[in-house]
Amino acid sequence: MALLLATLLAAPLAAQAAAPHPANVAAAFGNTVLTIDPDGRSRKIWLNPDGTWTGLSRRGLDLAGKWTAQGDKVCLKQSKPRLIGSLCETFPSKLDAGVETKDPTGKTIRLKLVKGHVTK
């Protein structure tokens, strides 16, 4: 009975781990997502298939955290430096494509997917 219960509990976890990533997330692997502010400055974000992300702030400071996919949105939770909550946005799914969205303060920003690991 315990083996059956363990199998039933593990099945959804295995299915979740094997599920393919949404296209808007998979396109980001190995590439850079830029968040471009109205003043032209940008943050760089790199998603990893294991659910982690790293990045550089507008001032060049290291950023890091975890990401999850919720429907067609990517939710970023930042641990370096630590921020409370998470931010969910629709990411661009094609190289050199962009989407306009709002930052947490209500400012319009642009998310753009560019080829490779861009640091400048």
N, C-alpha and C positions, 0 to 999 in steps of 0.2 A: 504494500500500500504506500509506504514512504517513497519507494522508487517511482511509482506511478505519479505521485504528487510532485516530486522533484522534476520529472519529465514534463509534466503539464506546465509547471512554473517556468522551466527553462525554455520551452518552445517559443513563446512570444519574444523572449530576449534574443534568441538566435535569429528569429525572423527579422527583428529590428536591426540587428547588427549586419545582416546580409542584404538588407534593403539598399537599392541603389540611391545615391544622393540625387536630389532634384537637379535638373539641368542648370538652374541658375547658380547652384553651389558648385557643381562639378566643373563648370567653365572657369571658376576662380582658382582651382588648384594649379599651382605652378605659375600663376599670373598675379597681378597686383590690382587691388581695388582701391581707387583713389576717391577720397571724399573731398570735393573741391568746394571751398567756402566762397561767398560772394566777393571777398577781397582777393581771390586767386590762390590763397595758400591752401595746402592740402595735407591730409593724413594718408598714409599708406598702410594697407591691410593685406596680410597674406593668410589665407585659409589653408589648413591642413586637413586631409581626409580623416584624421583621427579625432576631429572635433575640437582641436585647439586652433588658435590664431595668434599671430604676432603682428607687430606694426611699428610705425614711427609716427609720433605726434607732429603737429605743425612746426614745433620747435626742434624736432629731431630726437625727442626722448623715446626710449623703448616702451612699447605697449605690448600687452599679452592678455590672453583670456581663453574662454571656451565659446564655441558657437553651437547652435542647434538650428535645425530647419523646422519651421512651423508653417505648413502649407507652402505658399510661394514666397515666404519671407525667411530671411536669415536673421537670427537673433544673436547678438553679441553680448556676452557678459565679460566685463573687464576685470582682471585680477592684478594687473601691473600697469600703472598704479591702481589700487583697488577702488572701484566705484560700485555703488549700490544699484541694484536693478539691472535691466538689460535693455537693449535697443534693438527693435525688429524693423527691418527694411527689406524691400524687394531689391535684390542685387541685379545688375545687368548680366545677361546671359551670353552675350557675344562680345568678342574683342573689339575694342574701340567704340563700343556702344555705351550709352549713358542713360541714366534715369534721374529725373529731378524729384526731390523729396524735401522734407522738413527735418531740421535737427531738433533736439529736445527743447531749444529755446524758441522754436517757431521760424527760424531763418531758413530760406530756401537754399539747399545745397545740391550739388550734382554728384552722383556716384558714377564712376567710369571704370570699366575693366580694360586694363592695358596688358600687353604681352610681356611675360617675363617678370623677374623679381626687380622692380624699379626701386631705387633708393634715393634718387635725386629728383 
